[in-house]
Amino acid sequence: MKRTDAYIGTFTNDSKDSARIKDLRKFVKYMNKMLKQEGLNHQYYIKLQGRLGKDNPNAWKYRQGCGWSKGGYGCCQSVRLPDAAYADAYIYKRNPY
């Protein structure tokens, strides 16, 4: 499965990955500052999208009212980060205002 170009990587809740996410946020903040100084209207942000992972005890919260389909449960599109075992990180371009 080909991911979007915005995809950075998958992270866990450990301190090592938390530090990496913090560094990525600092990098994007610095990049936005440099773009603004250059007079460009491009701004970026990092989005973390939660993933349940295998045998997650919070999975039941995301299966309420959903039916089983060929690929699994269809309603697990947006998982809160506190319930997630993993988080996918993406860099997106902010809409100019």
Chimera marker file (.cmm) of the C-alpha trace (Angstrom):
<marker_set name="trace">
<marker id="1" x="0.000" y="0.000" z="0.000" r="1" g="1" b="0" radius="0.5"/>
<marker id="2" x="1.485" y="3.349" z="-1.048" r="1" g="1" b="0" radius="0.5"/>
<marker id="3" x="1.272" y="6.024" z="1.601" r="1" g="1" b="0" radius="0.5"/>
<marker id="4" x="0.847" y="9.712" z="0.962" r="1" g="1" b="0" radius="0.5"/>
<marker id="5" x="3.923" y="11.905" z="0.460" r="1" g="1" b="0" radius="0.5"/>
<marker id="6" x="3.037" y="13.654" z="3.734" r="1" g="1" b="0" radius="0.5"/>
<marker id="7" x="3.782" y="10.490" z="5.743" r="1" g="1" b="0" radius="0.5"/>
<marker id="8" x="6.855" y="10.735" z="8.009" r="1" g="1" b="0" radius="0.5"/>
<marker id="9" x="6.748" y="7.559" z="10.060" r="1" g="1" b="0" radius="0.5"/>
<marker id="10" x="5.071" y="5.516" z="12.776" r="1" g="1" b="0" radius="0.5"/>
<marker id="11" x="5.852" y="6.209" z="16.423" r="1" g="1" b="0" radius="0.5"/>
<marker id="12" x="5.090" y="4.570" z="19.764" r="1" g="1" b="0" radius="0.5"/>
<marker id="13" x="4.446" y="6.051" z="23.208" r="1" g="1" b="0" radius="0.5"/>
<marker id="14" x="7.977" y="5.510" z="24.523" r="1" g="1" b="0" radius="0.5"/>
<marker id="15" x="10.231" y="8.398" z="25.559" r="1" g="1" b="0" radius="0.5"/>
<marker id="16" x="12.594" y="7.921" z="22.606" r="1" g="1" b="0" radius="0.5"/>
<marker id="17" x="9.809" y="8.392" z="20.048" r="1" g="1" b="0" radius="0.5"/>
<marker id="18" x="8.297" y="11.246" z="22.066" r="1" g="1" b="0" radius="0.5"/>
<marker id="19" x="11.638" y="13.045" z="21.802" r="1" g="1" b="0" radius="0.5"/>
<marker id="20" x="11.708" y="12.424" z="18.039" r="1" g="1" b="0" radius="0.5"/>
<marker id="21" x="8.223" y="13.905" z="17.634" r="1" g="1" b="0" radius="0.5"/>
<marker id="22" x="9.261" y="16.895" z="19.720" r="1" g="1" b="0" radius="0.5"/>
<marker id="23" x="12.304" y="17.372" z="17.449" r="1" g="1" b="0" radius="0.5"/>
<marker id="24" x="10.108" y="17.130" z="14.342" r="1" g="1" b="0" radius="0.5"/>
<marker id="25" x="7.797" y="19.799" z="15.733" r="1" g="1" b="0" radius="0.5"/>
<marker id="26" x="10.810" y="22.057" z="16.415" r="1" g="1" b="0" radius="0.5"/>
<marker id="27" x="12.033" y="21.472" z="12.861" r="1" g="1" b="0" radius="0.5"/>
<marker id="28" x="8.653" y="22.407" z="11.351" r="1" g="1" b="0" radius="0.5"/>
<marker id="29" x="8.469" y="25.489" z="13.575" r="1" g="1" b="0" radius="0.5"/>
<marker id="30" x="11.937" y="26.552" z="12.407" r="1" g="1" b="0" radius="0.5"/>
<marker id="31" x="11.076" y="25.815" z="8.768" r="1" g="1" b="0" radius="0.5"/>
<marker id="32" x="7.897" y="27.934" z="9.032" r="1" g="1" b="0" radius="0.5"/>
<marker id="33" x="9.929" y="30.782" z="10.537" r="1" g="1" b="0" radius="0.5"/>
<marker id="34" x="12.436" y="30.632" z="7.652" r="1" g="1" b="0" radius="0.5"/>
<marker id="35" x="9.672" y="30.510" z="5.036" r="1" g="1" b="0" radius="0.5"/>
<marker id="36" x="8.025" y="33.551" z="6.613" r="1" g="1" b="0" radius="0.5"/>
<marker id="37" x="11.337" y="35.459" z="6.626" r="1" g="1" b="0" radius="0.5"/>
<marker id="38" x="11.710" y="34.684" z="2.912" r="1" g="1" b="0" radius="0.5"/>
<marker id="39" x="8.291" y="36.228" z="2.303" r="1" g="1" b="0" radius="0.5"/>
<marker id="40" x="6.666" y="32.929" z="1.338" r="1" g="1" b="0" radius="0.5"/>
<marker id="41" x="3.124" y="32.190" z="2.439" r="1" g="1" b="0" radius="0.5"/>
<marker id="42" x="3.718" y="28.445" z="2.970" r="1" g="1" b="0" radius="0.5"/>
<marker id="43" x="3.213" y="27.117" z="6.477" r="1" g="1" b="0" radius="0.5"/>
<marker id="44" x="3.306" y="23.479" z="7.589" r="1" g="1" b="0" radius="0.5"/>
<marker id="45" x="2.183" y="21.474" z="10.602" r="1" g="1" b="0" radius="0.5"/>
<marker id="46" x="2.553" y="17.954" z="11.970" r="1" g="1" b="0" radius="0.5"/>
<marker id="47" x="-0.512" y="15.762" z="12.449" r="1" g="1" b="0" radius="0.5"/>
<marker id="48" x="-0.436" y="12.622" z="14.559" r="1" g="1" b="0" radius="0.5"/>
<marker id="49" x="-3.058" y="10.033" z="13.653" r="1" g="1" b="0" radius="0.5"/>
<marker id="50" x="-3.617" y="7.304" z="16.249" r="1" g="1" b="0" radius="0.5"/>
<marker id="51" x="-3.573" y="3.606" z="15.346" r="1" g="1" b="0" radius="0.5"/>
<marker id="52" x="-4.943" y="0.887" z="17.581" r="1" g="1" b="0" radius="0.5"/>
<marker id="53" x="-2.424" y="-1.836" z="16.851" r="1" g="1" b="0" radius="0.5"/>
<marker id="54" x="-2.903" y="-5.526" z="17.519" r="1" g="1" b="0" radius="0.5"/>
<marker id="55" x="-4.814" y="-6.636" z="20.644" r="1" g="1" b="0" radius="0.5"/>
<marker id="56" x="-5.350" y="-3.078" z="21.898" r="1" g="1" b="0" radius="0.5"/>
<marker id="57" x="-7.622" y="-3.075" z="24.994" r="1" g="1" b="0" radius="0.5"/>
<marker id="58" x="-9.238" y="0.173" z="23.766" r="1" g="1" b="0" radius="0.5"/>
<marker id="59" x="-10.381" y="-1.330" z="20.458" r="1" g="1" b="0" radius="0.5"/>
<marker id="60" x="-13.906" y="-1.955" z="21.759" r="1" g="1" b="0" radius="0.5"/>
<marker id="61" x="-14.502" y="1.825" z="21.905" r="1" g="1" b="0" radius="0.5"/>
<marker id="62" x="-14.070" y="2.052" z="18.150" r="1" g="1" b="0" radius="0.5"/>
<marker id="63" x="-16.190" y="-0.957" z="17.257" r="1" g="1" b="0" radius="0.5"/>
<marker id="64" x="-19.454" y="0.251" z="18.767" r="1" g="1" b="0" radius="0.5"/>
<marker id="65" x="-22.149" y="0.312" z="16.095" r="1" g="1" b="0" radius="0.5"/>
<marker id="66" x="-19.821" y="-0.886" z="13.353" r="1" g="1" b="0" radius="0.5"/>
<marker id="67" x="-20.294" y="-3.960" z="11.281" r="1" g="1" b="0" radius="0.5"/>
<marker id="68" x="-17.734" y="-6.460" z="10.139" r="1" g="1" b="0" radius="0.5"/>
<marker id="69" x="-16.638" y="-6.093" z="6.532" r="1" g="1" b="0" radius="0.5"/>
<marker id="70" x="-14.020" y="-7.858" z="4.416" r="1" g="1" b="0" radius="0.5"/>
<marker id="71" x="-11.150" y="-5.739" z="5.716" r="1" g="1" b="0" radius="0.5"/>
<marker id="72" x="-12.229" y="-5.687" z="9.355" r="1" g="1" b="0" radius="0.5"/>
<marker id="73" x="-14.175" y="-3.129" z="11.304" r="1" g="1" b="0" radius="0.5"/>
<marker id="74" x="-15.016" y="-0.149" z="9.135" r="1" g="1" b="0" radius="0.5"/>
<marker id="75" x="-15.468" y="2.581" z="11.746" r="1" g="1" b="0" radius="0.5"/>
<marker id="76" x="-11.902" y="2.761" z="13.063" r="1" g="1" b="0" radius="0.5"/>
<marker id="77" x="-10.956" y="5.826" z="11.059" r="1" g="1" b="0" radius="0.5"/>
<marker id="78" x="-10.015" y="8.248" z="13.830" r="1" g="1" b="0" radius="0.5"/>
<marker id="79" x="-8.390" y="6.902" z="16.988" r="1" g="1" b="0" radius="0.5"/>
<marker id="80" x="-7.630" y="9.230" z="19.893" r="1" g="1" b="0" radius="0.5"/>
<marker id="81" x="-3.936" y="9.351" z="20.777" r="1" g="1" b="0" radius="0.5"/>
<marker id="82" x="-4.459" y="8.278" z="24.430" r="1" g="1" b="0" radius="0.5"/>
<marker id="83" x="-6.200" y="5.111" z="23.154" r="1" g="1" b="0" radius="0.5"/>
<marker id="84" x="-3.640" y="4.398" z="20.443" r="1" g="1" b="0" radius="0.5"/>
<marker id="85" x="-0.706" y="2.009" z="20.594" r="1" g="1" b="0" radius="0.5"/>
<marker id="86" x="0.959" y="3.765" z="17.650" r="1" g="1" b="0" radius="0.5"/>
<marker id="87" x="0.735" y="7.123" z="15.926" r="1" g="1" b="0" radius="0.5"/>
<marker id="88" x="1.411" y="7.866" z="12.281" r="1" g="1" b="0" radius="0.5"/>
<marker id="89" x="2.981" y="11.288" z="11.742" r="1" g="1" b="0" radius="0.5"/>
<marker id="90" x="2.273" y="13.443" z="8.702" r="1" g="1" b="0" radius="0.5"/>
<marker id="91" x="3.469" y="16.903" z="7.616" r="1" g="1" b="0" radius="0.5"/>
<marker id="92" x="0.682" y="18.872" z="5.976" r="1" g="1" b="0" radius="0.5"/>
<marker id="93" x="0.600" y="22.280" z="4.367" r="1" g="1" b="0" radius="0.5"/>
<marker id="94" x="-1.607" y="24.757" z="6.196" r="1" g="1" b="0" radius="0.5"/>
<marker id="95" x="-4.219" y="26.603" z="4.179" r="1" g="1" b="0" radius="0.5"/>
<marker id="96" x="-3.040" y="30.161" z="3.534" r="1" g="1" b="0" radius="0.5"/>
<marker id="97" x="-5.177" y="32.826" z="5.109" r="1" g="1" b="0" radius="0.5"/>
<link id1="1" id2="2" r="1" g="1" b="0" radius="0.2"/>
<link id1="2" id2="3" r="1" g="1" b="0" radius="0.2"/>
<link id1="3" id2="4" r="1" g="1" b="0" radius="0.2"/>
<link id1="4" id2="5" r="1" g="1" b="0" radius="0.2"/>
<link id1="5" id2="6" r="1" g="1" b="0" radius="0.2"/>
<link id1="6" id2="7" r="1" g="1" b="0" radius="0.2"/>
<link id1="7" id2="8" r="1" g="1" b="0" radius="0.2"/>
<link id1="8" id2="9" r="1" g="1" b="0" radius="0.2"/>
<link id1="9" id2="10" r="1" g="1" b="0" radius="0.2"/>
<link id1="10" id2="11" r="1" g="1" b="0" radius="0.2"/>
<link id1="11" id2="12" r="1" g="1" b="0" radius="0.2"/>
<link id1="12" id2="13" r="1" g="1" b="0" radius="0.2"/>
<link id1="13" id2="14" r="1" g="1" b="0" radius="0.2"/>
<link id1="14" id2="15" r="1" g="1" b="0" radius="0.2"/>
<link id1="15" id2="16" r="1" g="1" b="0" radius="0.2"/>
<link id1="16" id2="17" r="1" g="1" b="0" radius="0.2"/>
<link id1="17" id2="18" r="1" g="1" b="0" radius="0.2"/>
<link id1="18" id2="19" r="1" g="1" b="0" radius="0.2"/>
<link id1="19" id2="20" r="1" g="1" b="0" radius="0.2"/>
<link id1="20" id2="21" r="1" g="1" b="0" radius="0.2"/>
<link id1="21" id2="22" r="1" g="1" b="0" radius="0.2"/>
<link id1="22" id2="23" r="1" g="1" b="0" radius="0.2"/>
<link id1="23" id2="24" r="1" g="1" b="0" radius="0.2"/>
<link id1="24" id2="25" r="1" g="1" b="0" radius="0.2"/>
<link id1="25" id2="26" r="1" g="1" b="0" radius="0.2"/>
<link id1="26" id2="27" r="1" g="1" b="0" radius="0.2"/>
<link id1="27" id2="28" r="1" g="1" b="0" radius="0.2"/>
<link id1="28" id2="29" r="1" g="1" b="0" radius="0.2"/>
<link id1="29" id2="30" r="1" g="1" b="0" radius="0.2"/>
<link id1="30" id2="31" r="1" g="1" b="0" radius="0.2"/>
<link id1="31" id2="32" r="1" g="1" b="0" radius="0.2"/>
<link id1="32" id2="33" r="1" g="1" b="0" radius="0.2"/>
<link id1="33" id2="34" r="1" g="1" b="0" radius="0.2"/>
<link id1="34" id2="35" r="1" g="1" b="0" radius="0.2"/>
<link id1="35" id2="36" r="1" g="1" b="0" radius="0.2"/>
<link id1="36" id2="37" r="1" g="1" b="0" radius="0.2"/>
<link id1="37" id2="38" r="1" g="1" b="0" radius="0.2"/>
<link id1="38" id2="39" r="1" g="1" b="0" radius="0.2"/>
<link id1="39" id2="40" r="1" g="1" b="0" radius="0.2"/>
<link id1="40" id2="41" r="1" g="1" b="0" radius="0.2"/>
<link id1="41" id2="42" r="1" g="1" b="0" radius="0.2"/>
<link id1="42" id2="43" r="1" g="1" b="0" radius="0.2"/>
<link id1="43" id2="44" r="1" g="1" b="0" radius="0.2"/>
<link id1="44" id2="45" r="1" g="1" b="0" radius="0.2"/>
<link id1="45" id2="46" r="1" g="1" b="0" radius="0.2"/>
<link id1="46" id2="47" r="1" g="1" b="0" radius="0.2"/>
<link id1="47" id2="48" r="1" g="1" b="0" radius="0.2"/>
<link id1="48" id2="49" r="1" g="1" b="0" radius="0.2"/>
<link id1="49" id2="50" r="1" g="1" b="0" radius="0.2"/>
<link id1="50" id2="51" r="1" g="1" b="0" radius="0.2"/>
<link id1="51" id2="52" r="1" g="1" b="0" radius="0.2"/>
<link id1="52" id2="53" r="1" g="1" b="0" radius="0.2"/>
<link id1="53" id2="54" r="1" g="1" b="0" radius="0.2"/>
<link id1="54" id2="55" r="1" g="1" b="0" radius="0.2"/>
<link id1="55" id2="56" r="1" g="1" b="0" radius="0.2"/>
<link id1="56" id2="57" r="1" g="1" b="0" radius="0.2"/>
<link id1="57" id2="58" r="1" g="1" b="0" radius="0.2"/>
<link id1="58" id2="59" r="1" g="1" b="0" radius="0.2"/>
<link id1="59" id2="60" r="1" g="1" b="0" radius="0.2"/>
<link id1="60" id2="61" r="1" g="1" b="0" radius="0.2"/>
<link id1="61" id2="62" r="1" g="1" b="0" radius="0.2"/>
<link id1="62" id2="63" r="1" g="1" b="0" radius="0.2"/>
<link id1="63" id2="64" r="1" g="1" b="0" radius="0.2"/>
<link id1="64" id2="65" r="1" g="1" b="0" radius="0.2"/>
<link id1="65" id2="66" r="1" g="1" b="0" radius="0.2"/>
<link id1="66" id2="67" r="1" g="1" b="0" radius="0.2"/>
<link id1="67" id2="68" r="1" g="1" b="0" radius="0.2"/>
<link id1="68" id2="69" r="1" g="1" b="0" radius="0.2"/>
<link id1="69" id2="70" r="1" g="1" b="0" radius="0.2"/>
<link id1="70" id2="71" r="1" g="1" b="0" radius="0.2"/>
<link id1="71" id2="72" r="1" g="1" b="0" radius="0.2"/>
<link id1="72" id2="73" r="1" g="1" b="0" radius="0.2"/>
<link id1="73" id2="74" r="1" g="1" b="0" radius="0.2"/>
<link id1="74" id2="75" r="1" g="1" b="0" radius="0.2"/>
<link id1="75" id2="76" r="1" g="1" b="0" radius="0.2"/>
<link id1="76" id2="77" r="1" g="1" b="0" radius="0.2"/>
<link id1="77" id2="78" r="1" g="1" b="0" radius="0.2"/>
<link id1="78" id2="79" r="1" g="1" b="0" radius="0.2"/>
<link id1="79" id2="80" r="1" g="1" b="0" radius="0.2"/>
<link id1="80" id2="81" r="1" g="1" b="0" radius="0.2"/>
<link id1="81" id2="82" r="1" g="1" b="0" radius="0.2"/>
<link id1="82" id2="83" r="1" g="1" b="0" radius="0.2"/>
<link id1="83" id2="84" r="1" g="1" b="0" radius="0.2"/>
<link id1="84" id2="85" r="1" g="1" b="0" radius="0.2"/>
<link id1="85" id2="86" r="1" g="1" b="0" radius="0.2"/>
<link id1="86" id2="87" r="1" g="1" b="0" radius="0.2"/>
<link id1="87" id2="88" r="1" g="1" b="0" radius="0.2"/>
<link id1="88" id2="89" r="1" g="1" b="0" radius="0.2"/>
<link id1="89" id2="90" r="1" g="1" b="0" radius="0.2"/>
<link id1="90" id2="91" r="1" g="1" b="0" radius="0.2"/>
<link id1="91" id2="92" r="1" g="1" b="0" radius="0.2"/>
<link id1="92" id2="93" r="1" g="1" b="0" radius="0.2"/>
<link id1="93" id2="94" r="1" g="1" b="0" radius="0.2"/>
<link id1="94" id2="95" r="1" g="1" b="0" radius="0.2"/>
<link id1="95" id2="96" r="1" g="1" b="0" radius="0.2"/>
<link id1="96" id2="97" r="1" g="1" b="0" radius="0.2"/>
</marker_set>
